[in-house]
């Protein structure tokens, strides 16, 4: 099973997807509907799946994903915040065994400019 995400932010629409164990995201060009430049979650890809995105008013992006999930199996939750230029910030983390069997995560931007992940 695979999944994808779309979110609208102050600089347009972002799309996230999974390919070959890695999660990526990029801005959708409104004229061509092409995505670019593509940003990957940093670090080694270890079965990354189910990306979710949120964008705050400053244009910062939270990318969250699962690792180790599968048929009848939960896994861990991981996240990384990117600045408005798409560069990873120091804000990242992981929670082992946070995603229950058949579970997913959802990223949201808070009104104060922060982020939350519901899982």
N, CA, C and O atoms as a MOPAC input file, in Angstrom:
PM7 MOZYME 1SCF
protein

 N      0.84100 1    -1.16600 1     0.00000 1
 C      0.00000 1     0.00000 1     0.00000 1
 C      0.88900 1     1.23200 1     0.00000 1
 O      1.91600 1     1.26100 1     0.67800 1
 N      0.50300 1     2.23400 1    -0.74600 1
 C      1.23200 1     3.49800 1    -0.73500 1
 C      0.23100 1     4.63200 1    -0.59600 1
 O     -0.97500 1     4.43900 1    -0.75200 1
 N      0.74700 1     5.81600 1    -0.30100 1
 C     -0.11800 1     6.97200 1    -0.14500 1
 C      0.62800 1     8.22100 1    -0.59200 1
 O      1.83400 1     8.19100 1    -0.83900 1
 N     -0.10400 1     9.30000 1    -0.68900 1
 C      0.45300 1    10.59300 1    -1.09900 1
 C     -0.30100 1    11.67700 1    -0.34100 1
 O     -1.30300 1    11.40200 1     0.31900 1
 N      0.18800 1    12.91400 1    -0.44200 1
 C     -0.45700 1    14.03200 1     0.25600 1
 C     -0.37000 1    15.29300 1    -0.59600 1
 O      0.58000 1    15.47400 1    -1.35700 1
 N     -1.36200 1    16.15300 1    -0.46300 1
 C     -1.37700 1    17.47400 1    -1.07900 1
 C     -1.74300 1    18.48900 1    -0.01000 1
 O     -2.60200 1    18.22700 1     0.83300 1
 N     -1.09000 1    19.65300 1    -0.04300 1
 C     -1.40900 1    20.71600 1     0.89800 1
 C     -1.16200 1    22.06300 1     0.21200 1
 O     -0.23200 1    22.20200 1    -0.58300 1
 N     -1.99500 1    23.04000 1     0.52600 1
 C     -1.80100 1    24.38300 1    -0.01300 1
 C     -1.20500 1    25.27400 1     1.05400 1
 O     -1.68000 1    25.29600 1     2.19000 1
 N     -0.16700 1    26.00700 1     0.69500 1
 C      0.49000 1    26.94000 1     1.59600 1
 C      0.54800 1    28.32200 1     0.97800 1
 O     -0.03300 1    28.54400 1    -0.08500 1
 N      1.23300 1    29.25500 1     1.61400 1
 C      1.28000 1    30.62200 1     1.11100 1
 C      1.99400 1    30.74600 1    -0.24200 1
 O      1.80900 1    31.73800 1    -0.94600 1
 N      2.79900 1    29.75700 1    -0.60700 1
 C      3.52200 1    29.81200 1    -1.88100 1
 C      3.02600 1    28.79000 1    -2.88800 1
 O      3.73200 1    28.47200 1    -3.84500 1
 N      1.82700 1    28.27300 1    -2.68800 1
 C      1.25300 1    27.33500 1    -3.64000 1
 C      0.98900 1    25.97200 1    -3.05100 1
 O      0.97000 1    25.80200 1    -1.83200 1
 N      0.78600 1    24.99900 1    -3.92200 1
 C      0.43700 1    23.63500 1    -3.53200 1
 C      1.69900 1    22.77300 1    -3.49600 1
 O      2.53100 1    22.82900 1    -4.40200 1
 N      1.82500 1    21.97900 1    -2.43900 1
 C      2.90500 1    21.00400 1    -2.31500 1
 C      2.31000 1    19.60500 1    -2.40900 1
 O      1.19900 1    19.35200 1    -1.94500 1
 N      3.06800 1    18.70900 1    -3.01500 1
 C      2.68600 1    17.30100 1    -3.09700 1
 C      3.77400 1    16.47100 1    -2.43800 1
 O      4.95200 1    16.81300 1    -2.53600 1
 N      3.39800 1    15.37900 1    -1.76300 1
 C      4.35000 1    14.44100 1    -1.16200 1
 C      3.97400 1    13.04000 1    -1.60700 1
 O      2.79700 1    12.73200 1    -1.79500 1
 N      4.98100 1    12.19300 1    -1.77400 1
 C      4.76700 1    10.82800 1    -2.22300 1
 C      5.90600 1     9.94400 1    -1.73400 1
 O      6.89600 1    10.42800 1    -1.18300 1
 N      5.75100 1     8.65700 1    -1.94200 1
 C      6.78400 1     7.69000 1    -1.57200 1
 C      7.22600 1     6.94600 1    -2.82700 1
 O      6.40900 1     6.58700 1    -3.67400 1
 N      8.53300 1     6.72200 1    -2.92900 1
 C      9.11200 1     5.98400 1    -4.04800 1
 C     10.32400 1     5.22000 1    -3.54400 1
 O     11.22800 1     5.80300 1    -2.94500 1
 N     10.34400 1     3.91400 1    -3.78700 1
 C     11.49400 1     3.08500 1    -3.46100 1
 C     11.98300 1     3.27100 1    -2.02000 1
 O     13.18400 1     3.38300 1    -1.77600 1
 N     11.05000 1     3.30200 1    -1.07800 1
 C     11.39300 1     3.39000 1     0.32800 1
 C     11.72800 1     4.78100 1     0.83400 1
 O     12.11100 1     4.93100 1     1.99500 1
 N     11.59700 1     5.80500 1    -0.00300 1
 C     11.90500 1     7.18400 1     0.37900 1
 C     10.65300 1     8.04400 1     0.21100 1
 O      9.83600 1     7.78700 1    -0.67300 1
 N     10.50100 1     9.06900 1     1.06100 1
 C      9.41800 1    10.03200 1     0.91000 1
 C     10.01200 1    11.34200 1     0.39100 1
 O     11.10900 1    11.74500 1     0.77700 1
 N      9.26300 1    11.98400 1    -0.48400 1
 C      9.71500 1    13.21600 1    -1.12800 1
 C      8.55300 1    14.19300 1    -1.20900 1
 O      7.38900 1    13.81100 1    -1.09500 1
 N      8.89700 1    15.47600 1    -1.41000 1
 C      7.85000 1    16.45800 1    -1.68100 1
 C      8.39100 1    17.52600 1    -2.61200 1
 O      9.60200 1    17.67700 1    -2.77500 1
 N      7.46900 1    18.26600 1    -3.22200 1
 C      7.84200 1    19.36000 1    -4.10700 1
 C      6.65000 1    20.24900 1    -4.37400 1
 O      5.50200 1    19.86400 1    -4.15200 1
 N      6.94100 1    21.44700 1    -4.85500 1
 C      5.90600 1    22.42400 1    -5.17200 1
 C      5.34300 1    22.13400 1    -6.55700 1
 O      6.09500 1    21.85400 1    -7.49100 1
 N      4.02700 1    22.19900 1    -6.69200 1
 C      3.35700 1    21.98400 1    -7.96700 1
 C      3.30100 1    23.31700 1    -8.71200 1
 O      2.72100 1    24.28500 1    -8.21900 1
 N      3.89800 1    23.36400 1    -9.88800 1
 C      3.86200 1    24.57800 1   -10.71100 1
 C      2.43800 1    24.74900 1   -11.23900 1
 O      1.93000 1    23.85300 1   -11.91400 1
 N      1.77500 1    25.88900 1   -10.94700 1
 C      0.37700 1    26.04500 1   -11.36600 1
 C      0.20200 1    26.12600 1   -12.88400 1
 O     -0.88100 1    25.83000 1   -13.39000 1
 N      1.23700 1    26.51600 1   -13.61200 1
 C      1.12400 1    26.63000 1   -15.06500 1
 C      1.32500 1    25.29400 1   -15.77400 1
 O      0.61500 1    24.97500 1   -16.72800 1
 N      2.29800 1    24.51600 1   -15.29900 1
 C      2.63500 1    23.26300 1   -15.99300 1
 C      2.14500 1    22.01500 1   -15.27500 1
 O      2.10400 1    20.93300 1   -15.85900 1
 N      1.77700 1    22.16700 1   -14.01300 1
 C      1.37700 1    21.05700 1   -13.14400 1
 C      2.51200 1    20.06600 1   -12.91100 1
 O      2.27100 1    18.92500 1   -12.51800 1
 N      3.72400 1    20.48900 1   -13.14800 1
 C      4.90900 1    19.67100 1   -12.85300 1
 C      5.40300 1    20.00100 1   -11.45000 1
 O      5.13300 1    21.08100 1   -10.92500 1
 N      6.12800 1    19.06000 1   -10.84800 1
 C      6.62800 1    19.23200 1    -9.49500 1
 C      8.13200 1    19.47900 1    -9.53100 1
 O      8.87100 1    18.78000 1   -10.22500 1
 N      8.57300 1    20.47800 1    -8.77800 1
 C     10.00900 1    20.71100 1    -8.69800 1
 C     10.30400 1    21.95600 1    -7.89200 1
 O      9.43600 1    22.82100 1    -7.77300 1
 N     11.47600 1    22.07700 1    -7.34300 1
 C     12.43200 1    20.98600 1    -7.17500 1
 C     11.94000 1    19.98400 1    -6.13700 1
 O     11.14300 1    20.31600 1    -5.25900 1
 N     12.42400 1    18.76700 1    -6.25400 1
 C     12.01700 1    17.68100 1    -5.36400 1
 C     12.94200 1    17.64300 1    -4.15200 1
 O     14.16400 1    17.71100 1    -4.29000 1
 N     12.34400 1    17.53200 1    -2.95600 1
 C     13.07800 1    17.46800 1    -1.69100 1
 C     12.81000 1    16.10400 1    -1.06100 1
 O     11.65600 1    15.69300 1    -0.94500 1
 N     13.85900 1    15.40400 1    -0.65700 1
 C     13.72400 1    14.10400 1     0.01200 1
 C     13.94700 1    14.26600 1     1.50900 1
 O     14.68400 1    15.14900 1     1.94700 1
 N     13.30700 1    13.40800 1     2.28300 1
 C     13.58000 1    13.37100 1     3.71500 1
 C     15.04700 1    13.02200 1     3.90200 1
 O     15.54500 1    12.09900 1     3.25700 1
 N     15.75600 1    13.74500 1     4.77800 1
 C     17.18200 1    13.48200 1     4.95800 1
 C     17.45200 1    12.15300 1     5.65500 1
 O     16.58600 1    11.60300 1     6.33600 1
 N     18.66400 1    11.65300 1     5.47100 1
 C     19.07700 1    10.41500 1     6.11200 1
 C     18.76000 1     9.21200 1     5.26500 1
 O     18.10600 1     9.31500 1     4.22700 1
 N     19.23500 1     8.06200 1     5.72100 1
 C     19.01100 1     6.83600 1     4.95300 1
 C     17.54100 1     6.42500 1     4.97000 1
 O     16.89000 1     6.44300 1     6.01500 1
 N     17.03500 1     6.05900 1     3.80800 1
 C     15.64200 1     5.61600 1     3.69100 1
 C     15.53800 1     4.17300 1     4.16600 1
 O     16.24400 1     3.29200 1     3.67600 1
 N     14.64600 1     3.94200 1     5.13000 1
 C     14.44900 1     2.60300 1     5.69000 1
 C     12.97000 1     2.24900 1     5.62300 1
 O     12.30500 1     2.15900 1     6.65500 1
 N     12.46300 1     2.05100 1     4.43900 1
 C     11.05400 1     1.68400 1     4.30100 1
 C     10.11700 1     2.81500 1     4.65500 1
 O      9.10000 1     2.59400 1     5.31200 1
 N     10.44000 1     4.01700 1     4.23400 1
 C      9.59000 1     5.17200 1     4.52500 1
 C      8.31300 1     5.10400 1     3.70300 1
 O      8.34200 1     4.79200 1     2.51200 1
 N      7.18600 1     5.40200 1     4.35700 1
 C      5.87700 1     5.34900 1     3.70700 1
 C      4.96600 1     6.41800 1     4.29100 1
 O      5.28700 1     7.05400 1     5.29500 1
 N      3.85100 1     6.59600 1     3.65500 1
 C      2.72700 1     7.40100 1     4.12000 1
 C      3.11200 1     8.83200 1     4.51900 1
 O      2.94400 1     9.21100 1     5.67800 1
 N      3.62900 1     9.63500 1     3.57000 1
 C      3.98900 1    11.01100 1     3.89500 1
 C      2.76000 1    11.87100 1     4.15700 1
 O      1.68900 1    11.64700 1     3.59300 1
 N      2.93900 1    12.85200 1     5.02100 1
 C      1.92700 1    13.86400 1     5.27800 1
 C      2.64000 1    15.20300 1     5.38600 1
 O      3.78400 1    15.26800 1     5.83700 1
 N      1.96500 1    16.27300 1     4.97300 1
 C      2.56600 1    17.61100 1     4.92300 1
 C      1.69800 1    18.63000 1     5.63000 1
 O      0.47700 1    18.49100 1     5.69700 1
 N      2.34500 1    19.65500 1     6.15700 1
 C      1.66600 1    20.85500 1     6.64400 1
 C      2.58900 1    22.02800 1     6.35000 1
 O      3.81200 1    21.89300 1     6.41100 1
 N      2.00300 1    23.17700 1     6.03200 1
 C      2.77100 1    24.38900 1     5.73900 1
 C      2.21700 1    25.50800 1     6.60100 1
 O      1.00700 1    25.72700 1     6.63900 1
 N      3.11300 1    26.22800 1     7.30400 1
 C      2.65400 1    27.34300 1     8.13600 1
 C      2.67700 1    28.65200 1     7.34600 1
 O      3.07600 1    28.67200 1     6.18100 1
 N      2.25000 1    29.73500 1     7.98000 1
 C      2.14800 1    31.03600 1     7.31300 1
 C      3.50400 1    31.58000 1     6.87700 1
 O      3.56500 1    32.41600 1     5.97600 1
 N      4.59800 1    31.12300 1     7.49900 1
 C      5.95100 1    31.56400 1     7.10200 1
 C      6.49000 1    30.76900 1     5.91500 1
 O      7.58000 1    31.05600 1     5.42000 1
 N      5.73000 1    29.77000 1     5.45500 1
 C      6.17400 1    28.94600 1     4.34600 1
 C      7.03900 1    27.77800 1     4.76200 1
 O      7.58500 1    27.08100 1     3.90600 1
 N      7.18000 1    27.54300 1     6.07200 1
 C      7.92500 1    26.37800 1     6.54900 1
 C      7.05300 1    25.13100 1     6.36100 1
 O      5.82900 1    25.19400 1     6.47600 1
 N      7.69400 1    24.01200 1     6.07200 1
 C      6.96700 1    22.77700 1     5.77600 1
 C      7.34200 1    21.69300 1     6.76900 1
 O      8.52200 1    21.46700 1     7.04100 1
 N      6.34400 1    21.03000 1     7.30400 1
 C      6.54400 1    19.83200 1     8.11400 1
 C      6.24400 1    18.63600 1     7.22300 1
 O      5.14700 1    18.51700 1     6.67900 1
 N      7.22700 1    17.75200 1     7.07700 1
 C      7.04500 1    16.47000 1     6.39900 1
 C      7.11900 1    15.39300 1     7.47300 1
 O      8.10600 1    15.30500 1     8.20300 1
 N      6.08800 1    14.58300 1     7.56800 1
 C      6.08400 1    13.45900 1     8.50700 1
 C      5.80500 1    12.18700 1     7.71500 1
 O      5.15300 1    12.21800 1     6.67100 1
 N      6.31500 1    11.05800 1     8.23500 1
 C      6.14600 1     9.79100 1     7.53600 1
 C      6.25800 1     8.64300 1     8.52700 1
 O      6.62300 1     8.83800 1     9.68700 1
 N      5.93900 1     7.44800 1     8.05400 1
 C      6.07400 1     6.24800 1     8.87100 1
 C      7.25300 1     5.42400 1     8.36300 1
 O      7.66400 1     5.53600 1     7.20800 1
 N      7.78200 1     4.59700 1     9.25700 1
 C      8.79800 1     3.61200 1     8.88600 1
 C      8.44700 1     2.29500 1     9.54800 1
 O      8.03800 1     2.25900 1    10.70900 1
 N      8.61000 1     1.21200 1     8.79800 1
 C      8.36800 1    -0.11700 1     9.33800 1
 C      6.92400 1    -0.56400 1     9.29600 1
 O      6.62400 1    -1.67000 1     9.74500 1
 N      6.01300 1     0.24800 1     8.77600 1
 C      4.61700 1    -0.16000 1     8.69900 1
 C      4.42900 1    -1.13400 1     7.55100 1
 O      5.18100 1    -1.11300 1     6.57700 1
 N      3.43000 1    -1.98000 1     7.66900 1
 C      3.11700 1    -2.94900 1     6.63200 1
 C      1.80400 1    -3.62800 1     6.93600 1
 O      1.05500 1    -3.20700 1     7.81800 1
 N      1.53500 1    -4.68400 1     6.19400 1
 C      0.28900 1    -5.41700 1     6.37900 1
 C      0.20500 1    -5.94000 1     7.81100 1
 O      1.05300 1    -6.71700 1     8.24900 1
 N     -0.81400 1    -5.51200 1     8.52600 1
 C     -1.06200 1    -5.88600 1     9.92100 1
 C      0.12100 1    -5.56800 1    10.83100 1
 O      0.39900 1    -6.30500 1    11.77700 1
 N      0.81900 1    -4.46000 1    10.54000 1
 C      1.99800 1    -4.09100 1    11.34000 1
 C      2.07700 1    -2.56500 1    11.45700 1
 O      2.00900 1    -1.85500 1    10.45400 1
 N      2.21700 1    -2.08200 1    12.65600 1
 C      2.44800 1    -0.65900 1    12.88900 1
 C      3.92100 1    -0.33500 1    12.70100 1
 O      4.68300 1    -1.15900 1    12.19400 1
 N      4.32200 1     0.85800 1    13.10800 1
 C      5.72300 1     1.24000 1    12.94500 1
 C      6.03900 1     2.52800 1    13.67100 1
 O      5.33100 1     2.93000 1    14.59500 1
 N      7.09900 1     3.16300 1    13.24700 1
 C      7.54500 1     4.39300 1    13.90100 1
 C      7.11300 1     5.62700 1    13.10500 1
 O      6.84600 1     5.55900 1    11.90600 1
 N      7.05600 1     6.74000 1    13.80600 1
 C      6.70600 1     8.03700 1    13.23900 1
 C      7.96800 1     8.88500 1    13.17500 1
 O      8.72700 1     8.94400 1    14.14300 1
 N      8.19500 1     9.53600 1    12.05200 1
 C      9.35500 1    10.40600 1    11.85900 1
 C      8.88300 1    11.73200 1    11.27700 1
 O      7.86400 1    11.78800 1    10.58800 1
 N      9.63400 1    12.80800 1    11.55800 1
 C      9.29200 1    14.10100 1    10.98700 1
 C     10.52800 1    14.96900 1    10.83300 1
 O     11.54200 1    14.78900 1    11.50700 1
 N     10.39500 1    15.93100 1     9.90500 1
 C     11.44200 1    16.90200 1     9.62400 1
 C     10.76400 1    18.20000 1     9.20400 1
 O      9.83400 1    18.18000 1     8.39800 1
 N     11.21900 1    19.32600 1     9.74200 1
 C     10.73600 1    20.63700 1     9.32400 1
 C     11.74200 1    21.21200 1     8.33200 1
 O     12.95300 1    21.10800 1     8.52900 1
 N     11.23200 1    21.81300 1     7.27600 1
 C     12.03900 1    22.45000 1     6.24600 1
 C     11.73500 1    23.94200 1     6.23900 1
 O     10.59400 1    24.34500 1     6.46000 1
 N     12.75600 1    24.76800 1     5.98400 1
 C     12.52000 1    26.20800 1     5.90300 1
 C     11.79400 1    26.53200 1     4.59500 1
 O     11.53200 1    25.63700 1     3.79200 1
 N     11.47000 1    27.80300 1     4.38300 1
 C     10.70800 1    28.21400 1     3.20800 1
 C     11.43800 1    27.93500 1     1.90000 1
 O     10.81700 1    27.90400 1     0.83700 1
 N     12.76000 1    27.72900 1     1.96900 1
 C     13.54400 1    27.40800 1     0.76900 1
 C     13.66400 1    25.89900 1     0.53200 1
 O     14.25900 1    25.47700 1    -0.45900 1
 N     13.10600 1    25.09100 1     1.42700 1
 C     13.16300 1    23.64100 1     1.27500 1
 C     14.36700 1    22.98500 1     1.92100 1
 O     14.62700 1    21.80400 1     1.69200 1
 N     15.11500 1    23.74300 1     2.73500 1
 C     16.27200 1    23.17300 1     3.43100 1
 C     15.83800 1    22.63200 1     4.79400 1
 O     15.03900 1    23.26400 1     5.48500 1
 N     16.36700 1    21.45100 1     5.18900 1
 C     16.00800 1    20.90500 1     6.49800 1
 C     16.48300 1    21.82400 1     7.62500 1
 O     17.57400 1    22.38900 1     7.55100 1
 N     15.67200 1    21.96900 1     8.65400 1
 C     16.03800 1    22.72600 1     9.84400 1
 C     16.48100 1    21.73300 1    10.92100 1
 O     16.51100 1    20.52500 1    10.68800 1
 N     16.81600 1    22.24600 1    12.07700 1
 C     17.20900 1    21.38500 1    13.19900 1
 C     16.01100 1    20.67900 1    13.81800 1
 O     16.17800 1    19.75200 1    14.60900 1
 N     14.80900 1    21.10800 1    13.46600 1
 C     13.59900 1    20.54400 1    14.06900 1
 C     13.20700 1    19.23700 1    13.36100 1
 O     12.69500 1    19.24800 1    12.24100 1
 N     13.46300 1    18.11700 1    14.04500 1
 C     13.14400 1    16.79900 1    13.50200 1
 C     12.97600 1    15.84800 1    14.66700 1
 O     13.31000 1    16.18100 1    15.80400 1
 N     12.45900 1    14.66900 1    14.38800 1
 C     12.31000 1    13.71200 1    15.46600 1
 C     11.75100 1    12.39300 1    15.00200 1
 O     11.44200 1    12.20300 1    13.82600 1
 N     11.62700 1    11.48400 1    15.95000 1
 C     11.09100 1    10.15400 1    15.69300 1
 C     10.50600 1     9.59000 1    16.97600 1
 O     10.99500 1     9.87300 1    18.07000 1
 N      9.47200 1     8.80100 1    16.83800 1
 C      8.85800 1     8.08800 1    17.95400 1
 C      8.72300 1     6.62500 1    17.55700 1
 O      7.95300 1     6.29200 1    16.65600 1
 N      9.45700 1     5.76500 1    18.21700 1
 C      9.42500 1     4.34200 1    17.91700 1
 C      8.08200 1     3.74900 1    18.31800 1
 O      7.55600 1     4.06900 1    19.38400 1
 N      7.53100 1     2.89900 1    17.48300 1
 C      6.28400 1     2.17000 1    17.74100 1
 C      5.09700 1     3.09600 1    18.00700 1
 O      4.17700 1     2.71800 1    18.73200 1
 N      5.10300 1     4.29300 1    17.43800 1
 C      4.01300 1     5.24700 1    17.65800 1
 C      2.80100 1     4.98600 1    16.77700 1
 O      1.68200 1     5.34300 1    17.14500 1
 N      3.00500 1     4.37300 1    15.62500 1
 C      1.91900 1     4.15300 1    14.67500 1
 C      1.33800 1     2.76000 1    14.89900 1
 O      2.04400 1     1.76300 1    14.75400 1
 N      0.04900 1     2.68700 1    15.25300 1
 C     -0.55700 1     1.37500 1    15.48200 1
 C     -0.82800 1     0.64700 1    14.16000 1
 O     -0.75800 1     1.24300 1    13.08500 1
 N     -1.13200 1    -0.62800 1    14.25600 1
 C     -1.52200 1    -1.40300 1    13.08500 1
 C     -2.65900 1    -0.68700 1    12.36500 1
 O     -3.62800 1    -0.25900 1    12.99100 1
 N     -2.53500 1    -0.56000 1    11.06200 1
 C     -3.48000 1     0.12300 1    10.17500 1
 C     -3.52000 1     1.63400 1    10.41100 1
 O     -4.39500 1     2.30100 1     9.85800 1
 N     -2.61800 1     2.19900 1    11.20400 1
 C     -2.64300 1     3.62400 1    11.51700 1
 C     -1.83300 1     4.46100 1    10.54200 1
 O     -0.99200 1     3.94900 1     9.80400 1
 N     -2.10300 1     5.74600 1    10.55500 1
 C     -1.39500 1     6.75300 1     9.76700 1
 C     -1.19900 1     7.98000 1    10.64500 1
 O     -1.73100 1     8.05500 1    11.75200 1
 N     -0.43700 1     8.93300 1    10.14500 1
 C     -0.25600 1    10.21700 1    10.82300 1
 C     -0.80700 1    11.32300 1     9.92700 1
 O     -0.88900 1    11.17600 1     8.70800 1
 N     -1.18200 1    12.42900 1    10.55800 1
 C     -1.63200 1    13.62200 1     9.83200 1
 C     -0.91600 1    14.82700 1    10.41600 1
 O     -0.89700 1    15.01900 1    11.63200 1
 N     -0.32600 1    15.64300 1     9.54200 1
 C      0.37500 1    16.86300 1     9.96200 1
 C     -0.56200 1    18.05500 1     9.82300 1
 O     -1.33700 1    18.13900 1     8.87100 1
 N     -0.48500 1    18.97900 1    10.78300 1
 C     -1.27900 1    20.20900 1    10.73300 1
 C     -0.40700 1    21.38300 1    11.16500 1
 O      0.49900 1    21.23900 1    11.98600 1
 N     -0.70200 1    22.54500 1    10.59300 1
 C     -0.04600 1    23.78400 1    11.00200 1
 C     -0.94900 1    24.48100 1    12.01000 1
 O     -2.15100 1    24.62300 1    11.78400 1
 N     -0.36600 1    24.91600 1    13.12100 1
 C     -1.11300 1    25.63100 1    14.15500 1
 C     -1.16900 1    27.11200 1    13.83900 1
 O     -0.34400 1    27.62100 1    13.07900 1
 N     -2.12300 1    27.79600 1    14.40900 1
 C     -2.26800 1    29.23000 1    14.20300 1
 C     -1.09200 1    30.04500 1    14.72100 1
 O     -0.87700 1    31.17200 1    14.27400 1
 N     -0.32600 1    29.48900 1    15.66000 1
 C      0.81800 1    30.20900 1    16.21600 1
 C      2.09600 1    30.01300 1    15.39100 1
 O      3.16000 1    30.48900 1    15.78500 1
 N      1.99900 1    29.31000 1    14.24200 1
 C      3.15900 1    29.07200 1    13.40000 1
 C      3.83400 1    27.74400 1    13.66500 1
 O      4.73000 1    27.35100 1    12.91800 1
 N      3.42700 1    27.04400 1    14.71200 1
 C      3.99400 1    25.73600 1    15.00200 1
 C      3.26700 1    24.64100 1    14.24800 1
 O      2.38500 1    24.91100 1    13.43300 1
 N      3.64000 1    23.41900 1    14.52300 1
 C      3.04500 1    22.26800 1    13.87500 1
 C      2.60000 1    21.25400 1    14.91400 1
 O      3.05300 1    21.26700 1    16.05900 1
 N      1.70200 1    20.37500 1    14.48700 1
 C      1.28500 1    19.24100 1    15.31100 1
 C      1.16300 1    18.03600 1    14.38900 1
 O      0.86700 1    18.16800 1    13.20100 1
 N      1.39800 1    16.85500 1    14.96300 1
 C      1.20800 1    15.61400 1    14.23600 1
 C      0.21000 1    14.78800 1    15.01800 1
 O      0.41600 1    14.50000 1    16.19700 1
 N     -0.86500 1    14.41000 1    14.36300 1
 C     -1.90300 1    13.58500 1    14.98200 1
 C     -1.68000 1    12.15200 1    14.51100 1
 O     -1.58200 1    11.88500 1    13.31300 1
 N     -1.60300 1    11.24500 1    15.46300 1
 C     -1.37400 1     9.84400 1    15.10900 1
 C     -2.07700 1     8.92400 1    16.07400 1
 O     -1.99700 1     7.70300 1    15.93400 1

